[in-house]
């Protein structure tokens, strides 16, 4: 079953852009431990995606 949602696609695109800019411009490395900014962005993105998925399922 394929699930398509415009808001989730936009969240994914935003996460990609933030990750790319962070990697190229700010030197973020997403495999490093102890980077609180990267961890916070990852958690926030996951929470938004989960919340949108749950809300759409209702």
trRosetta pair geometry for C-beta under 8 A, 3 or more apart (Angstrom, degrees):
i j d omega theta_ij theta_ji phi_ij phi_ji
4 9 7.3 13 -165 -46 77 119
5 8 4.0 65 78 15 111 110
5 9 6.6 -178 88 -13 56 83
5 52 6.8 154 132 148 150 117
5 53 7.8 -164 11 -94 161 62
5 56 5.8 -69 -107 -93 142 165
6 9 5.6 -55 -147 36 31 113
6 10 6.4 31 155 -19 65 105
7 10 5.7 -56 -150 37 33 111
7 11 6.4 36 152 -21 66 103
7 52 5.2 -152 111 -148 124 140
8 11 5.4 -47 -146 34 37 114
8 12 6.4 39 153 -19 64 103
8 49 6.1 77 -134 -135 93 81
8 52 5.5 176 -73 110 86 140
8 53 6.9 63 -88 -67 133 80
8 56 8.0 -58 -33 -16 119 151
9 12 5.6 -53 -150 37 32 113
9 13 6.3 33 151 -18 65 105
10 13 5.5 -51 -144 37 34 112
10 14 6.2 36 155 -20 65 105
11 14 5.7 -54 -147 37 29 112
11 15 6.3 31 153 -19 63 106
11 45 6.7 142 172 -153 101 80
11 48 5.4 -172 -134 116 136 121
11 49 5.6 174 122 -79 150 81
11 52 6.7 -161 -22 7 150 155
12 15 5.7 -53 -146 36 30 112
12 16 6.4 33 153 -21 63 105
12 49 7.7 72 -62 -98 77 120
13 16 5.6 -53 -150 34 32 114
13 17 6.4 29 155 -17 66 105
14 17 5.8 -55 -146 37 31 108
14 18 6.2 28 157 -15 66 108
14 45 7.9 -170 94 -115 98 105
15 18 5.9 -55 -142 40 29 108
15 19 6.1 28 157 -18 63 111
15 41 7.8 141 -133 161 80 100
15 45 4.7 79 -100 -135 123 143
16 19 5.8 -61 -147 40 26 110
16 20 6.1 23 158 -18 65 109
17 20 5.8 -55 -143 38 28 109
17 21 6.2 22 160 -12 65 109
18 21 6.1 -57 -142 42 26 105
18 22 5.9 28 158 -19 63 113
18 41 6.3 -159 135 -162 137 137
19 22 5.7 -57 -142 40 26 112
19 23 6.1 25 159 -19 63 109
19 28 7.7 -115 -149 86 54 132
19 30 6.9 3 -146 -60 107 138
19 41 7.8 163 -75 132 75 139
20 23 5.8 -57 -147 36 27 110
20 24 6.1 8 163 -4 65 113
21 24 6.2 -63 -136 47 27 98
21 25 5.2 -9 -180 13 69 122
21 26 7.3 49 136 1 70 100
22 25 6.9 -53 -105 52 15 88
22 26 5.0 -42 -152 47 54 118
22 28 3.9 -10 153 21 102 139
22 37 7.9 -173 -141 125 133 119
22 38 7.2 143 157 -96 149 88
22 41 7.6 -142 -54 21 163 174
23 26 7.6 15 -19 55 9 76
23 27 7.5 29 -165 -130 33 13
23 28 5.5 -77 -80 64 47 84
23 29 7.4 87 -123 -87 81 43
23 30 7.4 -44 -83 -21 106 100
28 35 6.7 121 -148 -178 88 152
28 37 7.1 -105 -111 92 125 115
28 38 5.4 151 -168 -78 121 115
29 32 4.4 76 88 -15 106 113
29 35 7.3 168 63 -36 68 156
29 38 7.8 -56 74 -73 38 163
30 38 5.7 -170 -111 -168 65 135
30 42 7.7 121 -147 -67 106 126
32 35 5.2 74 91 -20 105 121
32 38 7.4 96 61 40 91 157
35 38 4.1 30 114 24 120 115
35 39 6.2 151 91 -17 67 89
36 39 5.6 -58 -143 42 33 112
36 40 6.0 35 159 -22 68 107
37 40 5.9 -55 -146 36 27 109
37 41 6.4 26 156 -17 63 107
38 41 5.8 -55 -148 37 30 111
38 42 6.4 30 154 -18 63 108
39 42 5.8 -57 -149 37 30 112
39 43 6.3 26 156 -16 65 108
40 43 5.9 -56 -145 39 30 108
40 44 6.1 30 157 -19 65 109
41 44 5.8 -55 -142 39 28 111
41 45 6.2 29 158 -18 63 108
42 45 5.9 -56 -147 37 27 110
42 46 6.3 25 157 -16 63 108
43 46 5.8 -57 -147 38 30 110
43 47 6.2 29 156 -19 66 108
44 47 5.8 -56 -146 37 29 110
44 48 6.4 29 157 -18 64 106
45 48 5.9 -55 -147 36 30 109
45 49 6.3 27 156 -16 64 108
46 49 5.8 -58 -148 39 30 110
46 50 6.2 29 156 -18 66 108
47 50 5.7 -54 -143 38 30 110
47 51 6.1 31 158 -19 65 108
48 51 5.8 -55 -144 38 28 111
48 52 6.3 25 158 -15 64 108
49 52 6.0 -56 -146 39 28 108
49 53 6.3 28 156 -20 63 109
50 53 5.7 -58 -148 37 29 112
50 54 6.3 27 156 -17 66 107
51 54 5.9 -56 -146 38 29 108
51 55 6.2 26 157 -16 65 110
52 55 5.8 -56 -142 40 30 110
52 56 6.2 28 159 -18 65 108
53 56 6.0 -57 -146 37 27 108
53 57 6.4 30 154 -25 62 108
54 57 5.7 -56 -150 30 31 114
54 58 7.2 39 152 -31 61 97
55 58 6.1 -46 -162 14 36 114
